[in-house]
Amino acid sequence: MRTLPFLTFLALLGATPAGADGPPPALNVLFIAIDDLGNVLGRTRPPGLTTPNFDRLAARGVFFERAYCQIPLCNPSRASVLTGLRPDTTTVFDLDRHFRSQLPDVVTLPQWFRQHGAATLRVGKIYHYDVPAGIGTDGLDDPPSWDRTINPKGRDVAEEKLIINPTPTRPISAALSWLAAEGTDEEQTDGMIATEAIRVLEGMKAPRFFLGVGFFRPHTPYVAPKRHFAANPLDRISLPDVPADDRNDIPAAAIPHNIPLPNYGLPAPTLRAALQAYRASVSFVDAQLGRLLDALDRLHLWESTLVVAWSDHGYHLGEHGLWQKRTLFDESARAPLLIAWPGAGLRGHTSQAVVEFIDIFPTVADLTGLALPSPRPGRSLRPLLTHANAPWDGTAFTQILRPGSAQPVMGRAITTARWRYLEWDEGRAGRELYDHEHDPREITNLAGEPRQAGRVAELRRRLEAAASGRSPATPVNRARL
């Protein structure tokens, strides 16, 4: 861990970073990552859940309600966001591989700002960490990206023995596990992350900065102070309605290997308690976001700071009998993305355009006046941030790798304004087609219907074209997929 004494740390912020090769970007960037935040905002917000600070940020910019990650697993998704490259290029598909193993010279988003004279700082989780084992460490970080890093570790780590785990054979990192914690928000790791980030903002002496702030919740274990559980009472928690025959038309490969039984075989009262804990964790993170936004108010930074808030992927909360991530269903592939751009940006707009998380890199570079370090497959979202009705032919590509019985099986999905088409092992292990205009919950698989043959053929052609630049096979830790 490279944490410095605080006064020394602030003094170093005033220096121009080594390797600067041009003027600083026109805007600061506050880059906020939330771990495992599902689609609990907008139209899919659960009844009774309030997120006043996510709403407050959305009121200052654009909420992209149909933003799709490149791969619904923490490490590879974050690698794609921060390099602006697809998983087939980074060759990161599991929880262990670092993108620099394949791309030693790639320039990341914060590194690009660092090379242009901005102070780049990280507090908490931006690149991948094992949770909770990696809390307080650098995790799978990328040293060329940052001038300085801070890695808080709160009482949630010290109190792991108190966590409730109804599936004790599973580690708490991968189980529906939770704790209604004693004490205050500020004693938890995410509360400490907000505190340290605010201190950085208050002491900033560099002319321009890129500050990455990464919260660990609502990743399992779902740990939050008791007041956030009280704000999400159990009697307001209900499970999603899943048809009894829901899985009859779903290919076997579509179901994650780590969920052998629907809902882990747990009874409804236990699932409702886990769902309450997840919502409490969302409320807890929302409160920490509010503290950051308060600091931007107090320090008069809104007009000089581009704020980007994102989750690494979506999250299942019982849909299809599934929990957590690792699927290509919409709940897992789609994730919140909010951008508040001072100046010409829209205010309080929700965009229904289909966008991708690899669009974040070119968007941030564009809005801050930087040319891309090299071509990237994503595109700037500036038109959607400027004009509510901007034309946008959006298409998103998402993939996931399964261990398989003999060799890994790749699943790929294409999302358009209306349709989602998925195939497993290039169709050999099954196909799916969903009509989001009439079936946004993806209950009815239309891939086998004769009248959809032409649509399947066209979407498959587009999917193959997107995958044509894939990299050669690389070693994958199948145990860590």
Residue pairs with C-beta under 8 A, 6 or more apart in sequence:
1 136
1 137
1 138
1 149
1 151
2 138
2 148
2 149
2 151
3 9
3 149
3 150
3 151
4 12
4 148
6 199
9 148
9 150
10 199
10 200
10 203
10 205
11 205
12 147
12 148
13 119
13 121
13 147
13 148
13 200
13 203
13 204
13 205
13 206
13 209
14 205
14 206
15 206
16 117
16 206
17 114
17 117
17 118
17 119
17 120
17 147
19 114
19 115
20 114
20 115
20 116
20 117
21 115
21 116
22 115
22 116
22 117
23 116
23 117
24 116
24 117
24 118
24 207
24 208
25 113
25 116
25 118
25 208
25 368
25 369
25 370
26 368
26 369
27 208
27 304
27 305
27 306
27 342
27 367
27 368
27 369
28 118
28 208
28 209
28 210
28 211
28 301
28 304
28 305
28 306
29 113
29 118
29 209
29 210
29 211
29 305
29 306
29 307
29 308
29 364
29 368
30 211
30 213
30 292
30 296
30 301
30 305
30 306
30 307
30 308
31 109
31 110
31 126
31 210
31 211
31 212
31 213
31 308
31 364
32 213
32 214
32 215
32 289
32 292
32 307
32 308
32 309
32 310
33 78
33 124
33 125
33 126
33 212
33 213
33 214
33 215
33 309
33 310
33 311
33 312
34 214
34 215
34 217
34 218
34 285
34 289
34 309
34 310
34 311
34 336
35 74
35 125
35 131
35 214
35 215
35 216
35 217
35 218
35 219
35 311
35 312
36 74
36 217
36 218
36 219
36 220
36 311
36 312
36 313
36 315
36 324
36 325
37 218
37 282
37 285
37 311
37 315
37 335
37 336
38 218
38 311
38 314
38 315
38 316
38 317
38 331
38 335
39 314
39 315
39 331
39 334
39 335
39 336
40 46
40 49
40 51
40 279
40 282
41 51
41 54
41 55
41 58
41 63
41 65
41 336
42 63
42 65
42 350
43 65
45 51
46 279
46 317
47 236
47 238
48 232
48 236
48 237
49 232
49 279
49 282
49 283
50 231
50 283
51 282
51 283
51 286
52 286
52 290
53 286
53 287
53 289
53 290
53 293
54 286
54 289
54 309
54 336
54 338
56 290
56 293
57 289
57 293
57 307
57 309
57 338
57 340
58 338
58 348
58 350
59 347
59 348
60 302
60 307
60 340
60 347
60 348
61 307
61 338
61 339
61 340
61 341
61 345
61 346
61 347
61 348
61 349
61 385
62 338
62 339
62 340
62 341
62 345
62 346
62 349
62 350
62 351
62 381
62 384
62 385
63 336
63 337
63 338
63 349
63 350
63 351
64 336
64 337
64 338
64 339
64 351
64 353
64 355
64 381
64 384
65 336
65 350
65 351
65 352
66 334
66 351
66 352
66 353
66 354
66 355
66 394
66 396
66 415
67 310
67 334
67 335
67 336
67 337
67 355
67 356
67 357
68 333
68 334
68 335
68 354
68 355
68 356
68 357
68 396
68 397
68 398
68 415
69 77
69 80
69 81
69 312
69 313
69 314
69 333
69 334
69 335
69 356
69 357
69 398
70 76
70 77
70 80
70 81
70 86
70 87
70 356
70 357
70 358
70 397
70 398
70 399
71 77
71 80
71 87
71 93
71 313
71 398
71 399
71 400
72 313
72 314
72 325
72 326
72 327
72 328
72 332
72 333
72 398
72 400
73 93
73 94
73 95
73 313
73 325
73 326
73 400
73 481
74 95
74 128
74 219
74 312
74 313
74 325
75 92
75 94
75 95
75 96
75 97
75 128
75 140
76 87
76 90
76 92
76 93
76 94
77 312
77 313
77 357
78 126
78 127
78 128
78 312
79 85
79 87
79 90
79 92
79 98
79 99
79 127
79 128
80 86
80 87
80 90
80 92
80 357
80 358
81 109
81 310
81 312
81 357
81 358
81 360
81 361
82 108
82 109
82 110
82 126
82 127
82 142
82 145
82 361
83 90
83 99
83 103
83 106
83 108
83 109
83 361
84 109
84 358
84 360
84 361
84 362
84 372
84 376
84 377
84 378
85 99
85 103
85 106
85 358
85 376
85 377
86 358
86 377
86 397
86 469
87 93
87 399
88 399
88 467
88 469
88 470
88 471
89 102
89 103
89 469
89 471
90 99
90 102
90 103
91 97
91 99
91 101
91 102
91 471
91 474
92 98
92 99
92 102
93 401
93 408
93 476
93 481
94 401
94 476
94 477
94 478
94 480
94 481
95 128
95 130
95 477
95 480
95 481
96 140
96 477
96 480
97 474
97 475
97 476
97 477
98 140
98 142
99 106
99 142
100 106
100 142
102 471
102 474
107 115
107 373
107 374
108 142
108 144
108 145
109 145
109 210
109 360
109 361
109 364
109 365
110 120
110 122
110 126
110 145
110 146
110 210
110 212
111 120
111 142
111 144
111 145
112 365
112 370
112 373
113 120
113 208
113 210
113 368
113 370
114 120
114 144
114 145
114 146
114 147
114 210
115 373
116 370
117 207
117 208
118 206
118 208
118 209
118 210
119 147
119 204
119 206
119 208
119 209
119 210
120 145
120 146
120 147
120 209
120 210
120 211
120 212
121 146
121 147
121 148
121 149
121 150
121 200
121 209
121 210
121 211
121 212
122 141
122 145
122 146
122 148
122 149
122 150
122 211
122 212
122 213
122 214
123 149
123 150
123 152
123 193
123 196
123 197
123 200
123 211
123 212
123 213
123 214
124 150
124 151
124 152
124 189
124 190
124 193
124 197
124 212
124 213
124 214
124 215
124 216
125 131
125 139
125 214
125 215
125 216
126 141
126 145
126 212
126 214
127 139
127 140
127 141
127 142
127 145
128 139
128 140
129 135
129 137
129 139
129 140
129 216
130 139
130 173
131 173
131 216
131 219
131 220
132 156
132 157
132 160
132 172
132 173
132 216
132 221
133 173
134 140
135 151
135 153
135 154
135 156
135 157
135 189
135 216
136 151
136 152
136 153
136 157
136 189
137 151
138 149
138 151
141 149
146 212
150 196
150 200
152 189
152 192
152 193
152 195
152 196
153 189
153 192
154 187
154 188
154 189
154 190
154 191
154 192
155 181
155 183
155 187
155 188
156 179
156 181
156 188
156 189
156 221
156 223
157 189
159 179
159 181
159 223
160 172
160 221
162 179
162 181
163 172
163 177
163 178
163 179
163 221
163 223
164 177
164 178
164 179
165 172
165 175
165 177
165 221
166 175
166 176
166 177
166 266
166 270
166 274
167 175
167 176
167 264
167 266
170 264
172 220
172 221
173 219
173 220
173 221
174 220
174 258
174 324
175 220
175 221
175 264
176 220
176 222
176 264
176 266
176 270
176 271
176 274
176 323
177 220
177 221
177 222
177 274
178 220
178 221
178 222
178 223
178 273
178 274
178 277
178 278
178 280
179 221
179 222
179 223
179 277
180 224
180 225
180 226
180 229
180 277
180 280
181 188
181 223
181 224
181 225
181 226
182 225
182 226
183 225
184 191
184 225
185 191
185 225
185 284
185 287
185 288
186 192
186 194
186 195
188 223
188 224
188 225
188 284
189 216
190 215
190 216
190 217
190 284
190 285
190 288
191 288
193 213
193 214
193 215
193 216
193 288
194 213
194 215
194 288
194 289
194 291
194 292
195 291
197 211
197 213
197 292
197 295
198 291
198 292
198 295
200 211
201 211
201 295
201 296
201 299
201 301
202 295
202 299
213 292
215 285
215 288
215 289
217 223
217 224
217 281
217 282
217 284
217 285
218 278
218 281
218 282
218 284
218 285
218 315
220 324
222 274
222 277
222 278
222 280
222 281
223 281
224 277
224 280
224 281
224 283
224 284
225 284
228 280
228 281
228 283
228 284
228 287
229 276
229 277
229 280
231 280
231 283
232 276
232 279
232 280
232 283
233 276
234 272
234 273
234 276
237 272
237 275
237 276
237 279
238 272
239 268
239 271
239 272
239 275
239 318
240 317
240 318
240 319
242 262
242 318
242 319
242 320
242 321
243 443
246 320
246 321
246 443
247 255
247 262
247 320
247 321
249 444
249 445
249 448
250 320
250 432
250 445
251 424
251 429
251 430
251 431
251 432
252 429
252 430
253 402
253 409
253 411
253 424
253 425
253 429
253 430
254 327
254 328
254 329
254 411
254 422
254 424
254 430
254 432
255 322
255 327
256 322
256 324
256 326
256 327
256 402
257 402
257 403
257 481
258 326
259 321
259 322
259 323
259 324
262 320
262 321
262 322
263 271
263 318
263 321
263 323
264 323
266 274
271 318
274 323
275 317
275 318
278 317
289 309
295 301
296 302
296 305
296 307
302 340
302 342
303 342
303 343
304 342
305 342
306 339
306 340
306 341
306 342
306 364
306 367
306 368
307 338
307 339
307 340
308 337
308 338
308 339
308 360
308 364
309 336
309 337
309 338
309 339
310 335
310 336
310 337
310 338
310 357
310 360
311 335
311 336
311 337
312 335
313 325
313 332
313 333
313 335
314 325
314 330
314 331
314 332
314 333
314 334
314 335
315 324
315 325
315 331
315 332
315 335
316 322
316 323
316 324
316 325
316 327
316 329
316 331
316 332
317 323
317 331
319 329
319 331
319 441
320 327
320 329
320 442
322 329
322 331
322 332
325 332
326 332
326 400
326 481
327 333
327 400
328 398
328 399
328 400
328 411
328 412
328 413
328 422
328 432
329 442
330 415
330 420
330 434
330 436
330 440
330 442
333 396
333 398
333 413
333 415
335 357
337 355
337 357
337 360
339 345
339 363
339 381
339 385
341 367
341 385
344 385
344 386
345 385
345 386
346 385
346 386
346 387
346 388
349 388
351 384
351 388
353 384
353 390
353 392
353 394
354 392
354 394
354 395
354 396
354 415
354 416
354 417
355 381
355 384
355 392
355 394
355 396
356 378
356 396
356 397
358 376
358 377
358 378
359 378
359 379
359 380
359 381
360 378
361 372
361 376
361 378
362 372
362 376
362 378
362 379
362 380
363 378
363 380
363 381
363 382
363 385
365 371
365 372
365 380
366 380
366 382
367 380
367 382
367 385
383 390
383 391
383 392
384 390
384 392
394 416
394 417
395 414
395 415
395 416
395 462
395 466
396 414
396 415
397 412
397 413
397 414
397 415
397 463
397 466
397 467
398 412
398 413
398 415
399 410
399 411
399 412
399 413
400 410
400 411
401 408
401 409
401 410
401 411
401 476
401 481
402 408
402 409
402 410
402 411
402 424
402 481
403 409
403 478
403 479
403 481
404 478
408 476
408 478
408 481
409 424
409 425
409 429
410 424
410 425
410 426
411 422
411 423
411 424
411 425
412 422
412 423
412 463
412 467
413 420
413 421
413 422
413 463
414 420
414 421
414 422
414 459
414 462
414 463
414 466
416 459
418 435
418 436
418 437
419 433
419 434
419 435
419 436
419 455
419 459
420 432
420 433
420 434
420 436
420 442
421 431
421 432
421 433
421 447
421 455
421 456
421 459
421 460
421 463
422 431
422 432
422 433
423 430
423 431
423 432
423 460
423 463
424 430
424 431
427 460
431 447
431 448
431 456
432 442
432 445
432 447
433 445
433 446
433 447
433 452
433 455
433 456
433 459
434 442
434 444
434 445
434 446
435 444
435 446
436 442
446 452
447 456
